[in-house]
Amino acid sequence: MITKVVVMFVFASLLLIGCNNSGSNQTEKKEPKSVETTTTIQDETKQEQDMKEEASKTIRNSEKENFQAEYRLNKDNWSFEPIQDAEPKVVLLTFDDAPDKYSLEIARTLQKLQVSAIFFVNGHFIESDEKKSMLKEIHDMGFSIGNHTYSHVNLKEMTKEEQKREIVKLNNLVEGIIGERPKYFRAPFGSNTDFSEKVAANEKMLVMNWTYGYDWEKEYQDKKALTEIMLNSPYLSNGASLLMHDRKWTREAIEDIVKDFHKKGYKILDPKLIETPE
C-alpha cells in the first residue's frame, strides 16, 4: 500500500514538473515569434517603400522618354510659340529673386489655382536651412526652378571666370537641395553675355528673358495697378513671358492676375512643356 502511494506521489510530481516545463517552453517560444513577426513586418514595409520608389522612378523615366515639347522659344520677343497644334493662347508666369519673402505664399496661391510657373532663384536667398527648406517645398509642389545667378550681379561687369562661378555655383547648390539642376537661366537685368550664354548651354539650360513686366516700377507697386497693367499691357501677345518678382504687391495681385487671364481666354503655360536643351 505504501509502495502504491509512493509511486502515485512520484508520478504526480513528474506530471507537475512536466506541465511547468511545458508552460515555460511556451513562454520562451512566444518571445522569438513576436520578434520574428515584428521583423517581418518591418521588412515588408521597407520592401513596399522600395517598390514605390522604384515605380516612381520608372514612371519618371518613362515620361521623360515619351515626352514631346509643345512650345518653343521665340527670341524676337522672348515669347513661346506652339509646336504643331498646341494651344497658342497661353502666357508664362515667371518670378525672379526667389525665394526672398513672398515666393512660398505666391506658390501656394498658384497651387490653389492649379497653374504652373518658374521661380528664378538667387543663391544668396538659399544659404540658410530655412530658405533651403522653402525652396524644396516650392519644388515639391510641382513648380519649376530657374537660375538667376548666385549674387544677382550684372554679368557684363564680370570676368568670364566670375560669370561661370555665378551660374554653376548656383546650379550646384540648387541640385543639392531639390535633387536636380535648373533647366532655365535668366540673367539679372536681362544682361546676358556671349560667354554666359555658352555656360548656360553647357549646363543644358534655356536662356530666357521676358516679354514684359512692371512690378519693380513705383507706379505699379500696388495690387490694383499691377493687375491692370499685366492684363492690359500693349506687349501682351500669345505665348508672352511675364516677368514678376518676389514682392508684397505681386503676392497680393497674383490671384486676380491669373483669374483675369483665364477670363480673357488665356491658359497659363506649364514650363515643363517648353523645349529645352538636351
PyMOL commands that set and color helices and strands:
alter all, ss='L'
color gray80, all
select helices_A, chain A and resi 2-66+103-113+123-125+129-140+155-157+160-178+188-190+194-202+218-220+223-232+248-263+271-273
alter helices_A, ss='H'
color red, helices_A
select strands_A, chain A and resi 71-74+79-82+90-98+118-121+144-147+184-185+206-207+212-213+240-245+267-268
alter strands_A, ss='S'
color yellow, strands_A
deselect
rebuild
show_as cartoon
